[in-house]
């Protein structure tokens, strides 16, 4: 670095500042590159997840207080996410239903990740569900608390339902 600065001393004064700025910019770029590649590890969201939707509000009263459980498989490709899922269970105030695989509704999932350097990453997903009665869409906004846990809110066109959602990673073999 001192050698480069010595060589800059022989330049006209108006070029000295430019050369010093270029060297500073290159050093900063190297530091940020190292930070991004070696120190800042982003969440890897590909895998199998247990998702619980807790319905807080709905136009259809029997849905209020219901927990719908889905099992989904996500594939992360850069900032994009895609996947598939199935509704495996529902629990209401009056009953609990575990769906037989032939009776499960299926979902197609797509979404994006917003990386944050100084806070938790954000994940936005859209689920297109082929329900037993009708098709519906659900928008999910999540905070990635860790690579194994996310939580947030959802809004669904199924009876205009909305509420809280949690994602917990399922390790393979469980």
C-alpha positions in Angstrom: 0.0 0.0 0.0 2.9 2.4 0.9 4.5 1.7 -2.5 1.3 2.6 -4.3 1.0 5.8 -2.3 4.6 6.8 -3.0 4.0 6.3 -6.7 1.0 8.6 -6.4 3.1 11.4 -4.9 4.7 11.9 -8.3 1.4 12.6 -10.0 -0.2 16.0 -10.4 -2.3 16.9 -7.4 -5.6 16.6 -9.2 -4.9 13.0 -10.2 -3.6 12.0 -6.7 -7.1 12.2 -5.2 -8.6 10.1 -8.0 -5.9 7.4 -7.6 -6.5 7.3 -3.8 -10.2 7.1 -4.3 -9.9 4.2 -6.8 -7.6 2.3 -4.4 -10.1 2.9 -1.5 -13.0 1.7 -3.7 -11.1 -1.5 -4.7 -10.3 -2.2 -1.0 -13.9 -1.7 0.1 -15.1 -4.0 -2.7 -12.7 -6.7 -1.6 -13.8 -6.4 2.0 -17.5 -6.6 1.1 -16.9 -9.5 -1.2 -15.1 -11.4 1.6 -17.9 -10.5 4.0 -20.6 -11.8 1.6 -18.8 -15.0 0.7 -17.2 -16.0 4.0 -18.8 -14.3 7.0 -22.4 -13.6 6.0 -24.2 -16.9 5.4 -27.7 -16.7 4.0 -30.4 -19.1 4.9 -30.7 -22.1 2.7 -34.5 -22.8 2.6 -34.5 -25.9 0.3 -36.0 -28.9 2.1 -39.1 -30.3 3.8 -41.2 -28.1 6.1 -44.1 -28.4 8.4 -46.4 -25.4 8.1 -49.1 -24.4 10.5 -51.7 -21.8 9.5 -53.6 -20.4 12.5 -56.8 -18.7 11.3 -57.4 -15.5 13.3 -60.1 -14.0 11.1 -62.4 -15.4 8.4 -65.7 -14.7 6.8 -66.7 -18.3 7.5 -67.1 -18.7 11.3 -66.0 -22.4 11.5 -62.6 -21.4 10.1 -61.9 -19.0 13.0 -59.5 -20.5 15.5 -58.7 -23.4 13.0 -55.1 -24.6 12.5 -54.4 -26.1 9.1 -51.2 -28.1 8.8 -49.4 -28.5 5.5 -46.2 -30.4 4.6 -44.3 -28.7 1.9 -41.1 -29.1 -0.1 -39.2 -26.0 -1.1 -36.4 -25.5 -3.6 -34.4 -22.4 -3.4 -32.6 -21.1 -6.5 -30.8 -17.8 -5.7 -33.5 -15.3 -4.6 -36.3 -17.5 -6.0 -38.3 -20.2 -4.3 -40.6 -22.9 -5.7 -42.2 -25.9 -4.3 -45.1 -28.2 -3.7 -47.2 -29.0 -0.7 -50.1 -30.9 0.8 -52.6 -30.1 3.5 -52.2 -33.0 5.9 -54.4 -32.0 8.9 -56.9 -29.5 10.3 -57.8 -28.8 13.9 -60.8 -26.8 14.9 -62.5 -26.2 18.3 -64.7 -29.2 17.8 -62.6 -31.8 15.8 -59.3 -32.8 14.5 -58.8 -34.3 11.1 -55.7 -36.1 9.7 -56.2 -36.4 5.9 -55.6 -39.7 4.2 -53.1 -39.1 1.3 -55.8 -39.6 -1.3 -57.9 -36.8 0.3 -55.2 -34.2 0.6 -55.4 -30.9 -1.2 -52.2 -30.0 -3.2 -50.4 -26.6 -3.4 -48.0 -25.1 -5.9 -45.7 -22.6 -4.3 -43.6 -19.8 -5.6 -41.8 -16.9 -3.9 -38.8 -14.7 -3.3 -36.3 -14.0 -0.6 -35.2 -10.5 0.5 -31.7 -10.7 2.1 -31.0 -8.4 5.0 -27.5 -7.8 6.2 -28.4 -6.4 9.7 -31.7 -8.2 10.4 -33.5 -11.4 9.6 -34.2 -12.3 5.9 -37.7 -11.9 4.6 -39.6 -14.5 2.5 -42.7 -13.9 0.5 -44.6 -16.9 -0.9 -47.7 -17.5 -2.9 -49.6 -20.8 -2.6 -52.0 -21.9 -5.3 -54.1 -24.6 -3.6 -56.4 -27.1 -5.4 -58.8 -27.7 -2.6 -61.4 -30.5 -2.5 -64.2 -28.0 -3.0 -62.5 -25.1 -4.9 -59.2 -23.5 -5.8 -57.7 -20.8 -3.5 -54.7 -18.6 -3.3 -52.7 -17.7 -0.2 -50.1 -15.0 0.3 -47.5 -15.6 3.1 -45.1 -13.0 4.5 -42.3 -14.6 6.7 -39.3 -13.6 8.7 -36.6 -16.3 8.5 -35.6 -16.5 12.2 -33.1 -19.2 11.4 -32.4 -21.8 8.6 -34.9 -24.1 10.5 -37.7 -21.7 11.5 -39.8 -19.0 9.9 -42.9 -17.2 11.1 -45.2 -14.5 9.9 -48.7 -13.7 8.6 -50.9 -15.0 5.8 -54.0 -14.0 3.8 -56.1 -16.5 1.9 -58.9 -16.2 -0.6 -60.6 -19.2 1.1 -63.3 -17.3 3.0 -60.9 -14.3 3.1 -59.1 -15.9 6.0 -56.0 -14.4 7.6 -53.8 -15.1 10.5 -50.4 -16.3 11.8 -48.2 -18.9 10.1 -45.2 -20.8 11.3 -42.7 -22.9 9.3 -40.5 -25.6 11.0 -38.0 -27.6 9.0 -38.5 -31.4 9.1 -35.3 -33.3 9.0 -35.3 -36.1 6.5 -36.1 -39.5 8.1 -38.7 -38.0 10.5 
